[in-house]
Every structure is written in structure tokens, then in C-alpha cells.
Amino acid sequence: MVPMKKNESLEGHIVVCGYGKIGEKVCEVLEEHNKEYLVIDQNPSIAKLLMEMKVNVVGGDATHSRVLKMARIEKARGLVTTFANDTTNVYVILTARELNQNLLIASRAVSDEVVSKMHRAGASIVVLPEVVGGMELGREIVKKKLKIGSLKV
């Protein structure tokens, strides 16, 4: 586990907005690669749980500049938005980009239509989890079917 620092001393970290299923997986990957990160979540229960787990956390709404500043966004290296709402993700991207021009931003998207808007807002990486999941399911079934089919021959 990446050792927890006081938020005031964080620098070069990744800010993860939202600790749902996707945010949790992002944090697991960051942990595996020993990357320092901080989570922003507005659910008090999740924020408390993360604190107990010794994870850097700011409780609050990531669409607010004040909350992003508490997460030291101006000193961060990257930002990941994981919300299931495209409008929220775009707004966080715009707000974060305004506070840190050099930020590497990755975002979840729900709709294909918003991908270009997220890029224009400042995201370098945009992922549609449902599309990626569907493609992976398709690959796996084809792979299994080919293996099963080859056994019959």
C-alpha cells in the first residue's frame, strides 16, 4: 500500500474522482504501481472508510474548485473522473483543467456522443467501460468457442 501523506504535502499525485466500482479498480492499479493518489468522494461513509484504510481522501463534490484545491489539484500529475454521469465528468474536467494546465486527465464516458466533448474539455484519455466490457466479452466467447470447436475436430 502506498503510504498515506498529509494532503498538504502531496505533489505529483493522481486525483481519483469517485470511489465506485471503477474508481476502486483505478486505485487498485495505482497501488500495484506504487503511485501516490488521493480520492475525492462526496459520500461521507466512503470517505470515512477510505480514511480508515489510510487512503488520502477529500470528502466533497469534485465539481467544486474548492474541493479540487483541497485535493491539491494544482500540484497533481493526473486526474481520473469515474462518474456515471457524463455532464459531471465534463464539468470536473473543465474545472480541473482551469486549475492545472499540465494535468494528464483520464475520464469515464457513458455515451459515445460525449467523447469528443471530453477531449475538447481537456481529457487525454476517455474510456467507455460498457464498450470495453462488451468487446472483452466478445473476445472471450470467440476464444472459448474456437477452443471448444477445435476439440470436436
Buried (B, 14 or more C-beta within 10 A) or exposed (E): EBEBEEBEEBEEBBBBBBBBEBBBEBBEEBEEEEBBBBBBBBEEEBBEBBBEEEBBBBBBBBBBEEBBEBBBBBBBBBBBBBBEEBEBBBBBBBBBBEBBEEBBBBBBBBEEEBBEBBBEBBBEEBBBBEEEEEEEEEEEEEEEEEEEEEEEE
